[in-house]
């Protein structure tokens, strides 16, 4: 097994290494997504409008689900497969930017996933707004050689054009919904409708040609809707749709409670993680209750909850009051820009501390990655750029932890490395106050993340393989750096065995 980022700097992708073959897969013309582009931000405005003027996705989702039911989809929305008691499947999260970081995941994903039964995409299949014509280079082309079905739960970006393209691709070419009469002015709904972003006329004309790249019968996957359950071997995998704002509508909440009563062990897949960045986000359900309350109920027998949306890997083993341990995982590193891990403060949530917490990239590597990026952007390479050793050393000092990969002997924490870490939003111990506090963490992670400005390894992408047996699920997080060594033998960044009995 090859070195991981916890073993060596080379295992993390640093240094002079041979670039991977993924470069030959990338389309000649690549859309450069930058979340600092005002035009792109305007196109992606529906999330903001929903938070200001009311969220219409619950009603739209109900119409999609009713349409699929009328077309013959199972009423309980359960996909019943004939997998044996021992099988494996893959999970990718937040994939579809269509640029080098997404394609850098593909060779390792195909190597590790060649004998798996199916794959699941957890959130944001297509960026920036889920357009049908983007499925060619951001879904069908990169995964054309994966021989098994791919299921998906939508993320907020898939909802920015009303989920129409997602439904066409994953739900048996669902036809467009009939138009709803515009609300009468004046009012919040009328103003929202006036400003709402909608698909371009003619969007999806290239979709049929794109489908040919994944047209083998064994690759076909048809979902009953945007939320579903899969009965596979000894487990039930439950996928929920958290829409634009990371919540569940009442109808989906009722379905989740019902489908969770099945006695077999369960794995949740969601577009919004329940634990992330050292915080608990239980996911509210319209009308009362939360998703996490359902997941924690011992009668429902959940053992694992996997969420996308945040573009890195995190794992929180939460010990519940009844003695069980539930694994909460963030798995959004499948292709979109890398969200920083160095901004995560020292973890202390739900009894999970630093010794239990895992993340990828390591915080020191994340800080070094971002320092290189902003050194280039600001033309201050000599001042801003930190080595991976300097990143690990300053993070260890700020958090009061032993780094997972020890920095080289003689690495010093200087005023420069401390200042760069502060400017880039590095986390701290909760009990330690800074002499001055810059309000950069949320601004930095939400606004100044690199987008597709990163076109050279290491990319710090990842994907999951889950091996299921009647006794346990083994989860492994594999790294994709963009270097050839990690393509040939994708390193395991984290591994955990989750009992089912």
N, C-alpha and C positions, 0 to 999 in steps of 0.2 A: 504494500500500500504506500502511495506517495506521501511525502511530507505535507502537512497542513500548515495554515498560518500560525497555529499554536506551536509548531515545531521549529520552523525556520523562516527567515525572511524570503528565501526563494520559494518556499511553499505558499507564501502569501502573494507571490507574483512580482516582488520587487527585484531589481537588478536587471542586467542585460540577459534577456531570455528570448528564445525563438518565438515569434508571433505565431498564433494558431492559424489553422486552415479556415476558420470561420470567415476570414476576409474574402474568400472566394464565393461565399454564399450571399454576401451583402449585395442588394440591388445597386445598379450603377447610379441611380438617382435616389438619394436618401433625403427625406424631409427632416429638416433641422428644427426640432421642437425646443423652444426656449420659453419658459414661463415668465420671462421678463418682457416678452413681446406683447404690446398692447392689443394687437389684432387677435392674437391667440387667446388672451385673457377675455376679450369681449366675446369671442365664440364660445368660451367655456363659462358663460355668465349664469347659466341656469341654476347652479348650486347656490349662488348668492341670492338670486331672485327667489328661490324656494325658501331660503331662510328668512327673507324679508317679508314676502307676500303670501306665504303659505305653500306647502309642498304638495303638488298634485300627483306625485308618483304612485301613491296608494291606489287612487282611482284608476290611473292608467294601467297599473299592474293587474287590478281586478279585471279590467277589460281584456288584457292579454290572456289571463288565466281562463276566463270564460270562453274566449275564442278557441283556445287549445282544447278545452273540455268538449266544446261542440264538434271539434274535428276528431274526437275519439281518444284524446289523451286520458290516461287512467285518472279516476277521480281522486285517488289518494296520492297521486303524483309520485309514485314509487316506481323506479326502474328496477326490474327483477332480472338479474343476470344469473348465469349458470357457472360462475367461478367455483373452483374447488375450495376446500377448507384451507388450503395453503396457496396464496397467490400474492402478487405484488402490484402496486400502482404508484404513479408519480404525481407530484403536486408542483405546479408553477404558480407564482403570483405576480400580478402587475407586469405583464409581458410586453404589450404592444406598442413600443415606440418605433419599431422598424429600422433601427440604426445598429451600429456596431455592438453596443452592449447587449442588445437582444440576441443578435446572431452569435455572439461569443458564447452564449449558453448552449447553443444547439448541439455541437459535437459531443460534449460531455453528457448532455441530456440523452442523446441517442445511444451512447455507449452504455450508460448505467441503466437506461430504460428499455433495452432491446428485448427483454423477456417479460415485460410487465403487461398486465391485462388491460389497463386503460390509464389515462391521465386526467387530472382535474386542474383547471385554471381558476385560481382564487382571486377574483377582482380584476377589473380594468384590462379586459382583453385587448382593447384598442384605444390608443391615445391619438389626438387630444379629445375628440368628442364622439367617438364610437361610430364614425361614418362607415357606410357599407363598402365604399370603394377602397377603404384602407385595409380591408380584410385580406386583400391579395398579398401584399408585402409584409403584413404584420401578423398574419395567422397562417394562411394556407401555405405560403412559400417557406417560412422557417420550419414548419412542422410537417412538411410533405412526406418526409421519410420516416416519421414515427408510425409504426404499422398498426397501432391499436386506436380505439375511439378516444376522443377528447371531449370531456364534459366541462361545463363552466358555470360559475356564478358571476353575475355582473357586478362591476364596481360603479362608482359615481360617474366616471367618464363614459361608461357604456350607456348611461342614462341621459347624457347631455343632448341626444337627439331622439329622446323618447323610447329608447331600447329597440327600435324597429330593426336595425341591422343585426343586433344580437339575436333577436327572435328568428330572423330569416336564416341565420347560419346554424343555430343550435336547436331550433324548435321546428324542424321539418318545413322550412321555407314558409313560415307563417305570413299570411298576406297583411298588408298595412291595415291598421285600425281605421274604421270609419271616422270621419271628422266629427268633432264635437262643436256644437254651436258656440260662438264666442260669447263670453259673459257680457251682460249689459253694463255700460258705464253708469255712474262712476263706481269705483270700488277696487279693493286690492286685487281680486281675481282678474278684473278687466285690465289693470295696469300690468300685472304679471303676464297676461296673454299678449299684451301689446309689445312687451320687450322680449318675449320668450324666443330662444334660439331654436330653429327647426331645420330639418335636413335640406340640403340643396336640391333643387329640382333635378330629377334624373339620377340622383345618387343611387348607386348599386347596379348600373348598367354593365359593369365589368365583373359582377359577382359570379355569374354562371361560369365564365371562363376561369375565374380564380378557383372555383370548386374542383375543377378537374385535377388540381394538384393533390387533393386528398379524396379521391373518388373510389378507392377500392372498397369492396363490401365490408372488409374487416375494420376499416377506418370509420365506418359510419356510426354516429351517435345521435340519437334523437331524444331530446329532453321533453318532459311534459310541460315545462314552463321555466321561468327564471329562478324558481326555487323548486327543490326536488329532493328525493331520497334514493339512494342506490343500495339495494340488498345484494351484497357480494360476499360469497363464502360465509364466514361466521359473523360478519359485522354489517351494520347499517351505517352508511355515510350520508349525512344530512347536510344539504347545501342551502343556505338562506341568502336572500337578496335584500341588502340593506339600503338600496336606493341611493338617492342624492345626498341624504343627510345622516346616514349611518344608523337608521332606526328601522323597526318593523311596523307595518300596518296591522290593524286588528285581525284581518282575515288570515294573514300569513302567521301571526302569532297563535291563533287558534289551531291552524294546521300544524305548527311546530309542536304544540303541546300534545296533539293527537298522535303525530307520527313518532314522538319520543316515548310513547307508552309501550312500544314494541320491546320485548324482553331482551333482544340481543344487544351486545356491546355496540357503542356508537362513537362515531367521529364527526365532529361538526366542522364544516367548511363555510367561512363567512367572509364577506367583503370588508368587514370592519373588525379588527382584532379586539379581544376582550381585555387583554393585558398588553400594554405597549409602552415603551419609554419609561418604565418604572411606575406606571399609573394603571388604575383599574377603570375600564370603560364597559359597564355591564350591558349596554345596548338596550335602550328603552323600547317597549312594545306599546303601541297605541292602545289606550284603554286601561293600562296598568300592567305592572310586572316587567321583567327584563329577560333577555335571552340567557344571561348567566344564571338566573334563578332556575330556569329549566335545565340548564346543563349541569348544575350542581346537585339537583335532586337525585338522591341515590336510587330512587325507583326507575330513573331513566337510563342509568348505566352508561353515561358518557365517560370516556377515558381520555379524550384528546379534543382540543379545539384549535383549529388552524385558521388564521386570518390573514388576508392580504392588506392592501392599501398603503402600508408603510414599506418602503423599498429596501429592506434589509432582512436579516434573520435574528429573531430573539426567541428565547424559551424560558418560561416561568413554571417550575413544578410546584403547584399550590397544594399544600396539605389542608384537607378539609376537616371540618369538625368531627365527622364520623370516622376519621382515620384514613380515608382514601387520599391518594395523590392524583390530581388532575393536571395534565400537561397542557399549558397554554402556549401556543407557538405563533409567532409572526413569520410569514413566509412570502414576502413581497419582493424578493430579489431576482425575479425571473427575466428582467430585461430593461425596465425603466431606470431612470437615473437613480443613483445610490443616495438614499437618505442617510444622513450622518448617524453613527452610533456614538461618536465622542461627545455628543450633547446630552446623552443619557446620564443623569446624576447617579451617585452611588445608590444601588437598588436596595430598597427596604419596603416591600409591599406584600401584604397578605402572607407574611411569614417567610417570604422569599428574600434572601440576602445575596450578597455578591458571590458567595461560595456556591450558590445554587444556580445563579443566573448565567445564561450563555448568550453570546451574540456574535454575529459575523456581518461585516468585518469587525475585528478587534478594535476597541476604541482608539488605540494608538495608531493603527493603520488608517482608520477613518480620518484622524486628525492630520496625519501626513498626506493623505490623499487630497483633502480639501486645501491644505496649505500649498501644495503644488499647483492646484487649480487656481487659487486666488493670487499666488505669486505670478502666474502667467497673465491673469486677467488684469491685474493692477500694475504690471511691469515692475514688480518689486520682488523678483525671484530671490535675490540674495538675502533679503530681510524676511520674507514670508515663509519660504520653503523650509520645512522640517524634514529630517530623515525619519525613517520608521523607528529607529532607536530613540531619537529625541521625542517623537510622539508618544512612544510607550512610557518613557521616563516621566514626562510632564503629566500624563494622565494618571500614572501611579501615584505621583506626589499629590495631585489635586484630590483624588478619590481616597487616598490612604489604602491602596490595595497593592497586592503583588501582581505584576503583569503576567498574563498568560504566556507570553514569549518574552523572556528577559532581554533587556537592551544590552548592547555590547559593553564590556567593562570600560569604564572611563567616560561613559556618556553623562554629560552634565545638564542639569536643569538651570538655565540662565534666565536673566531678566527678559531676553528676547523670546525664548521659548515660552515663558510664562505669559508674556504679552500676546503673542500670536495665539496661544491656546484660549486666552480670554476673548480676543477679538473674534475668534471662530466659534465661540459659544460652548466651549468645553464644560462638561458637567463638574459638579463639586459634591463634597460630602454635605448631607442635609444640616449637620450641626456646625458647619463652618461658614462664617460670613466673610464675604469679600470686602476689601477696603473700599472698593467702589463696585457697583453692580451695573453692568450694561444689560439693558433689556433686549438681548440679542437672540436668546434661544429659540423662541417661537418664530420671530421674524426671520432668523437665519434659516431654520429648517424648512419653513413654509415658502419663503420668497427667494432666498439666495442659494438654494440647492442647484447643482450644476446643470441640470437638464442634459441635453445632448451635446454639451460643450466638451465632453470627455470622450476622446476617440483613440486613446492609447492605453494598453494594459498598465497596471492591473485594474480591472473593472469591478471586482468584488461582487459579482453576481452569484446566485445560488439557486438550487432546486432541491426537492425532497424525493426520497424513495422510501416507501412504506412496505414492509414485508409482513404479511398477515398470516397468522396461524391460529388454531383454536385456543392456544394458550396465551399468545402475546402479539403485540404489534411492535416491530422494530423500526424506529424512525431514524433516518440518516439524512443529514444536511450536507450536500456536496457543493463544493466551490467551483466557480467558473471565472477565471481571471482574464482570459483572452490569450494566455500563453500556451504554447504547444504542449508543454509538460502536463499541465492541468487538464488539457483536452484528452490526452491519451489515458490518463489515470486520474479522474476527478477526485481530489482529496476529500476526506470526510472531516468536516469542520465540527460536527456534533453528532452524537449518537445516543439514543436512549431506548431501553426496552420497557414497554408499557404492558403490564399484565392485563389479561382479559378475564381472568378467573380469580 
